[in-house]
């Protein structure tokens, strides 16, 4: 029984690690989730902030030279919060939410002979939504709030470069530089 378990584990391990991910091809689908480093939002220096998170999907559509062109979508989110008082009993609570929804096109270079590596660069057209909410209270107990205010929301156009390395079959890690919800993005990726 122990030999059967040993061979079963050995077979599964070899099949996972010897199954080299094909280079990015037409028909490849990739989903990636990442955490951002460095903010592409205004440089707020007070209060706290959430990590920048993003979710991406893309599909290889056609061959172009030594590469494949893909098209997909992007969603990213980050928030900032600042709260405090002025020392006279008046307090405030500010919150900024930044959401990006975009369509991305990329070119994946397939001319390298490094297995499991996907290098790419591309552009994104997005809607960048920035909303602000605030609440105030004074020493006398009066309270006021506003929310849903949208300012600075606009269409955006950006460029990016990145790489993915598939370390376990279809599961991999990626790093990407460019303008999205952050300047640098790191995370996990899955190819199907």
C-alpha positions as CSV (number, residue, x, y, z in Angstrom):
1,X,0.0,0.0,0.0
2,X,2.9,2.4,0.8
3,X,4.4,1.7,-2.6
4,X,1.1,2.6,-4.3
5,X,0.9,5.8,-2.4
6,X,4.5,6.6,-3.1
7,X,4.1,6.1,-6.9
8,X,0.8,8.0,-6.9
9,X,2.5,11.0,-5.2
10,X,5.5,10.7,-7.5
11,X,3.3,10.6,-10.6
12,X,1.3,13.6,-9.6
13,X,4.4,15.6,-8.7
14,X,6.1,14.8,-11.9
15,X,3.0,15.6,-14.0
16,X,2.6,19.0,-12.3
17,X,6.2,20.0,-12.5
18,X,7.1,18.5,-15.9
19,X,4.1,19.9,-17.6
20,X,5.8,23.0,-19.0
21,X,3.4,25.8,-19.7
22,X,3.3,26.5,-23.4
23,X,4.3,30.0,-24.5
24,X,1.4,32.3,-24.7
25,X,-0.7,31.2,-27.7
26,X,-3.8,32.2,-29.6
27,X,-6.7,31.0,-27.4
28,X,-4.9,31.3,-24.1
29,X,-7.0,32.7,-21.3
30,X,-5.3,34.3,-18.2
31,X,-6.8,35.6,-15.0
32,X,-4.5,37.5,-12.6
33,X,-5.0,39.1,-9.2
34,X,-2.5,41.5,-7.8
35,X,-1.5,43.9,-5.1
36,X,-0.1,47.3,-6.0
37,X,3.0,49.1,-4.9
38,X,3.2,52.8,-5.2
39,X,0.0,54.8,-5.9
40,X,-1.0,56.4,-9.2
41,X,-3.5,58.4,-7.2
42,X,-2.6,61.8,-5.7
43,X,0.1,61.7,-3.1
44,X,-2.1,61.9,0.1
45,X,0.3,62.1,3.0
46,X,-2.2,61.9,5.9
47,X,-4.4,59.2,7.3
48,X,-4.5,55.6,6.2
49,X,-4.9,53.8,2.9
50,X,-6.0,50.4,1.6
51,X,-3.7,48.3,-0.5
52,X,-4.2,48.7,-4.2
53,X,-5.9,45.6,-5.6
54,X,-6.5,44.6,-9.1
55,X,-8.1,41.8,-11.2
56,X,-7.3,41.2,-14.8
57,X,-8.5,38.9,-17.6
58,X,-7.2,38.5,-21.1
59,X,-7.4,36.2,-24.1
60,X,-4.9,35.6,-26.9
61,X,-6.7,36.6,-30.1
62,X,-4.2,36.5,-33.0
63,X,-0.6,35.9,-33.9
64,X,1.4,39.0,-34.8
65,X,5.1,38.5,-35.7
66,X,7.0,36.7,-33.0
67,X,4.1,37.1,-30.6
68,X,0.4,37.0,-29.8
69,X,-2.0,39.9,-29.4
70,X,-4.4,39.7,-26.5
71,X,-7.5,41.7,-25.4
72,X,-9.0,41.8,-21.9
73,X,-10.3,43.7,-19.0
74,X,-9.0,45.3,-15.8
75,X,-10.5,46.4,-12.5
76,X,-8.5,48.1,-9.8
77,X,-9.4,49.7,-6.4
78,X,-7.7,51.8,-3.8
79,X,-8.9,54.0,-1.0
80,X,-7.6,56.7,1.4
81,X,-9.0,57.8,4.7
82,X,-8.2,60.7,6.9
83,X,-9.9,61.4,10.2
84,X,-9.1,63.7,13.1
85,X,-10.0,66.8,15.1
86,X,-8.8,70.4,15.3
87,X,-8.2,70.5,19.0
88,X,-11.4,72.6,19.7
89,X,-13.9,69.7,19.6
90,X,-14.5,69.8,15.9
91,X,-13.8,66.5,14.0
92,X,-13.7,65.4,10.4
93,X,-13.7,62.1,8.5
94,X,-12.6,62.1,4.8
95,X,-12.6,59.2,2.4
96,X,-11.4,58.9,-1.2
97,X,-12.3,55.8,-3.3
98,X,-10.5,55.3,-6.6
99,X,-11.8,52.7,-9.1
100,X,-10.4,51.9,-12.5
101,X,-12.3,49.9,-15.1
102,X,-10.5,49.3,-18.3
103,X,-10.0,47.4,-21.6
104,X,-6.5,46.3,-22.2
105,X,-4.6,45.1,-25.3
106,X,-1.2,43.5,-25.1
107,X,1.5,42.0,-27.3
108,X,3.1,38.8,-25.8
109,X,6.6,38.1,-27.1
110,X,6.9,34.4,-27.9
111,X,10.4,34.5,-29.5
112,X,12.3,33.5,-26.3
113,X,13.3,29.9,-25.6
114,X,12.7,30.2,-21.8
115,X,9.9,27.8,-20.9
116,X,7.0,29.1,-18.8
117,X,7.9,32.8,-19.3
118,X,5.5,35.2,-20.8
119,X,6.8,38.8,-21.5
120,X,4.3,41.4,-22.7
121,X,3.6,45.1,-23.1
122,X,0.4,46.9,-24.0
123,X,-2.0,49.8,-23.6
124,X,-5.2,50.3,-21.6
125,X,-8.2,52.6,-22.2
126,X,-10.1,53.1,-18.9
127,X,-12.6,55.0,-16.9
128,X,-11.0,56.3,-13.8
129,X,-13.6,57.0,-11.1
130,X,-12.6,59.0,-8.0
131,X,-15.3,59.6,-5.3
132,X,-15.1,61.6,-2.1
133,X,-17.1,61.5,1.1
134,X,-16.8,63.7,4.2
135,X,-18.4,64.0,7.5
136,X,-18.0,66.8,10.1
137,X,-19.1,67.3,13.7
138,X,-18.5,70.4,15.8
139,X,-18.1,70.9,19.6
140,X,-21.8,71.8,19.8
141,X,-23.0,68.4,18.6
142,X,-23.9,69.5,15.0
143,X,-23.2,66.9,12.4
144,X,-23.0,67.1,8.6
145,X,-22.0,64.6,5.9
146,X,-21.7,64.4,2.2
147,X,-21.0,61.3,0.1
148,X,-21.0,60.1,-3.4
149,X,-19.3,63.3,-4.6
150,X,-17.4,62.5,-7.8
151,X,-14.6,64.6,-9.0
152,X,-11.6,64.0,-11.2
153,X,-13.4,61.1,-12.8
154,X,-12.3,60.8,-16.4
155,X,-11.2,58.5,-19.3
156,X,-7.6,57.4,-19.1
157,X,-5.1,56.0,-21.5
158,X,-2.0,54.2,-20.2
159,X,0.8,51.8,-21.1
160,X,2.3,48.9,-19.2
161,X,4.9,46.2,-19.4
162,X,5.1,42.9,-17.5
163,X,6.1,39.3,-17.2
164,X,4.6,36.1,-15.9
165,X,6.4,33.0,-14.9
166,X,4.4,29.8,-14.6
167,X,6.1,27.8,-11.8
168,X,3.5,25.0,-11.4
169,X,1.7,24.1,-14.6
170,X,-0.9,26.7,-15.2
171,X,-0.2,28.6,-11.9
172,X,2.3,31.4,-11.9
173,X,3.4,34.8,-10.6
174,X,3.5,38.1,-12.4
175,X,5.0,41.6,-12.1
176,X,3.8,44.5,-14.1
177,X,4.9,48.2,-14.3
178,X,2.7,51.0,-15.7
179,X,-0.2,53.1,-14.8
180,X,-3.2,51.4,-13.3
181,X,-4.4,51.6,-9.8
182,X,-0.7,51.6,-8.8
183,X,2.6,51.9,-10.6
184,X,3.8,48.4,-9.9
185,X,1.7,45.3,-9.5
186,X,2.6,41.9,-8.1
187,X,0.4,38.8,-7.8
188,X,-0.7,35.4,-8.9
189,X,-1.9,34.4,-12.3
190,X,-3.7,31.4,-13.7
191,X,-3.8,30.2,-17.3
192,X,-6.5,28.1,-18.9
